Amino acid sequence: MSRPRLIVVLLACMAAGPGLGHEFWIEPSDFTPDAGTPVTAQLKNGEGFVGKNLIYFDQHFSRFDMIRDELILPVEGRGGDLPALTALVPGDGLWAIVHETTPRSVKYETWEKFARFAEHKDFPDIEARHAERDLPRDGFSESYTRHVKALVGVGDARGDDVFAGMETEFVALLNPYVDDLRAGLPVRLFYRDEPRAQAQVEIFDRAPDGTVTVTTTRTDDKGQALIPVSSGHTYLLDGVVLRAADPEDTAVWETLWAALTFSVP
């Protein structure tokens, strides 16, 4: 194998992480950088809010932007960049890093593994839905995409999170860096531009000592959930849509994973 070909293969393998763990998220090295300081962030894949860093690999994402209000800045990089994001943003404020992956797939050799996943993500009717479509119980595939956001407070950190137009997306209804969060951080979960009601939200709470606590809550009829938070902690929110795949797709199920990361000063 020639050296250039070997490099391409290695980069592809390093970027193949999203299929290997459950969660996929953006983790800035500093959630509240000073004005004029480059924003850097890792793309992470793993479980329990612990994961490996993924390189910048443009074949694996359909969108990678930084957003403040109506200003949208595409994230530029070179294949193999680690961290995947390094950018100097033009001004203070609350910036959202937004990343959407291209579809990937995973094959389930046994029904039990898929059933455990569906139960964990709060789809108790999955067996009935699977049987209703007369699908095989073994050897079927799921297609999945990630729709992730991280909030970074640059300089004075002022501003509001905005809906970025992802197919499924969390929007913070308060600013975690400047607003009073003693009652918690309210968020709204969207799917296809509409609030997603009565959906499970998984909350990963990382304490300053690295300890991670995992809990769940649900959105209300308006797609809103209140997230209890503590000063000095970092949070990952996760919400999954499970739907029938396109009939022309080789996969029979499709999942869309929304994630939001932020820190509380």
C-alpha positions in Angstrom: 0.0 0.0 0.0 1.4 3.4 -1.0 2.0 6.0 1.7 -0.7 8.4 0.5 -3.2 5.6 0.4 -2.2 4.4 3.8 -2.8 8.0 5.2 -6.3 8.1 3.7 -7.2 4.8 5.2 -5.9 5.8 8.6 -7.8 9.0 8.6 -11.0 7.2 7.6 -10.5 4.8 10.5 -9.9 7.6 13.0 -13.0 9.4 11.8 -15.2 6.3 11.9 -15.8 6.6 15.6 -19.5 7.6 15.7 -20.6 4.0 15.1 -18.6 2.7 18.1 -20.2 4.4 21.0 -23.7 5.7 22.0 -23.2 9.4 22.4 -21.7 11.9 20.1 -21.1 15.5 21.2 -19.0 18.7 20.9 -16.7 19.5 23.8 -15.0 23.0 23.8 -11.7 23.1 25.6 -13.0 26.3 27.3 -16.8 27.0 27.4 -16.1 30.7 28.4 -13.0 31.9 26.4 -11.8 35.5 26.6 -12.6 37.8 23.7 -9.9 37.5 21.0 -9.0 33.9 22.1 -9.5 31.2 19.5 -12.4 28.8 20.2 -11.3 25.2 20.1 -13.5 22.1 20.5 -13.3 18.4 20.1 -15.8 16.1 18.4 -16.3 13.3 20.9 -17.8 9.8 20.7 -18.3 7.5 23.6 -20.5 6.5 26.5 -21.3 8.0 29.9 -19.9 11.4 28.8 -16.4 9.8 28.4 -15.1 9.3 24.9 -12.4 9.6 22.3 -11.6 12.6 20.2 -12.4 12.5 16.5 -10.6 14.3 13.7 -12.0 16.8 11.2 -13.1 14.7 8.3 -15.5 16.5 5.9 -16.9 13.4 4.3 -18.5 12.6 7.6 -20.5 15.7 8.2 -23.1 17.7 6.2 -22.9 20.8 8.3 -20.3 22.4 10.7 -21.0 26.0 11.7 -20.6 28.6 14.4 -23.7 30.7 15.0 -24.4 34.0 16.9 -27.9 35.4 16.3 -28.2 35.6 12.5 -24.5 35.3 11.8 -23.4 31.9 10.5 -19.7 31.1 10.1 -18.8 27.7 8.4 -16.1 25.9 10.3 -13.1 25.4 8.1 -10.4 22.8 8.6 -8.2 20.2 7.0 -8.6 16.5 7.0 -7.0 15.2 10.2 -7.2 18.4 12.3 -7.3 17.6 16.0 -9.1 19.3 17.7 -11.7 19.3 14.9 -12.5 23.0 15.5 -10.2 26.0 15.9 -11.7 29.3 15.1 -11.3 33.0 16.0 -14.8 34.4 16.2 -15.6 38.1 15.4 -16.9 39.4 18.7 -18.3 38.6 22.1 -21.5 36.8 22.8 -23.2 33.4 23.1 -22.0 31.3 20.2 -23.5 27.9 19.2 -21.3 25.3 17.5 -23.5 23.2 15.3 -22.5 19.9 13.7 -24.6 17.4 11.7 -23.2 14.1 10.4 -23.8 12.3 7.2 -25.8 9.0 7.6 -23.9 6.0 9.0 -25.3 2.5 9.7 -25.0 -0.3 12.2 -26.1 -3.9 11.8 -27.9 -5.8 14.5 -27.2 -9.5 14.4 -29.7 -10.2 17.2 -33.0 -8.7 18.2 -32.0 -8.5 21.9 -29.3 -5.9 21.3 -31.6 -3.6 19.4 -34.4 -4.1 21.9 -32.0 -3.1 24.8 -31.1 0.0 22.9 -34.7 0.9 22.1 -35.7 0.4 25.7 -32.9 2.6 27.0 -34.0 5.4 24.7 -37.6 5.0 25.8 -39.3 3.3 22.8 -41.3 0.6 24.7 -43.5 -0.2 21.7 -40.6 -1.1 19.4 -41.3 -4.8 19.3 -44.9 -4.2 18.2 -43.7 -1.6 15.6 -41.1 -4.0 14.3 -43.6 -6.9 14.0 -46.3 -4.6 12.4 -43.8 -4.0 9.5 -43.0 -7.7 9.2 -39.3 -7.1 9.7 -36.7 -9.8 10.4 -35.7 -10.1 14.1 -32.1 -10.8 13.2 -29.6 -9.3 10.7 -31.2 -5.9 10.1 -29.6 -2.5 10.0 -30.2 0.9 11.5 -29.2 4.2 9.9 -28.3 7.1 12.1 -27.3 10.8 12.1 -26.1 13.1 14.7 -27.4 16.7 15.2 -25.3 18.3 17.9 -24.7 21.7 19.4 -22.4 23.2 22.0 -22.8 26.7 23.6 -19.7 28.8 24.1 -19.8 32.2 25.9 -17.1 34.4 24.4 -16.0 37.5 26.3 -19.2 39.0 27.8 -21.1 35.9 26.7 -24.3 37.8 26.2 -27.1 36.7 23.9 -29.6 33.9 23.3 -29.4 30.5 21.8 -31.2 30.3 18.4 -32.8 27.5 16.5 -30.3 26.5 13.9 -32.7 24.5 11.6 -31.3 21.0 12.3 -33.8 18.2 11.8 -33.8 17.6 15.5 -32.3 20.1 17.9 -32.1 21.3 21.5 -32.5 25.1 22.1 -31.5 26.6 25.4 -34.2 29.0 26.6 -31.8 30.8 29.0 -28.1 31.7 28.6 -26.1 29.3 30.9 -23.2 31.8 31.3 -25.1 35.0 32.3 -28.6 34.1 33.4 -29.9 33.0 36.8 -30.1 29.2 36.7 -31.0 28.6 40.3 -34.3 27.1 39.1 -32.5 25.1 36.3 -31.9 25.6 32.6 -35.1 25.3 30.5 -34.6 23.8 27.0 -36.8 23.0 24.1 -36.4 20.0 21.9 -37.4 20.3 18.3 -38.1 17.7 15.5 -38.8 18.9 12.0 -39.1 22.5 13.1 -41.8 21.7 15.7 -41.5 21.2 19.5 -41.2 17.6 20.3 -43.6 16.8 23.2 -43.3 13.9 25.7 -39.8 12.9 24.6 -37.1 11.4 26.9 -34.1 13.6 27.6 -31.0 11.9 29.0 -28.9 14.2 31.2 -25.2 13.6 31.7 -23.8 15.7 34.5 -20.1 15.9 34.9 -18.8 17.2 38.2 -15.5 19.1 38.6 -13.8 15.9 39.9 -14.9 14.0 36.7 -17.7 12.0 38.2 -20.6 11.6 35.8 -24.2 11.2 36.9 -26.8 10.2 34.4 -30.5 10.9 34.8 -33.5 11.3 32.5 -36.4 13.7 32.3 -39.2 14.3 29.7 -40.3 17.2 27.7 -43.8 18.6 28.4 -46.6 19.2 25.8 -44.7 22.2 24.6 -41.4 20.3 24.0 -39.8 21.9 27.0 -37.8 20.4 29.8 -36.2 21.9 32.9 -32.6 20.7 33.5 -31.3 20.9 37.1 -27.8 22.4 37.1 -24.9 23.1 39.5 -22.1 25.6 39.4 -18.9 24.2 38.0 -20.5 21.3 36.2 -20.6 20.4 32.5 -23.7 18.9 30.9 -24.6 16.8 27.9 -28.2 16.5 26.9 -29.3 13.7 24.6 -32.6 13.0 22.8 -33.2 10.4 20.1 -35.8 10.0 17.4 -36.5 6.5 16.2 -38.4 6.2 12.9 -38.9 3.9 10.0 -36.2 4.3 7.4 -36.9 5.3 3.8 -38.2 2.2 1.9 -35.3 2.6 -0.6 -32.7 2.5 2.2 -31.0 -0.9 3.0 -31.6 0.0 6.7 -35.1 -0.6 8.2 -34.8 1.8 11.1 -33.4 5.3 11.3 -32.3 7.2 14.4 -31.6 11.0 14.7 -29.6 12.0 17.8 -29.9 15.5 19.2 -27.3 16.6 21.7 -26.4 19.8 23.5 -23.4 20.5 25.6 -22.8 23.5 27.9 -21.1 24.4 31.2 -22.3 26.3 34.2 -19.9 28.8 35.7 
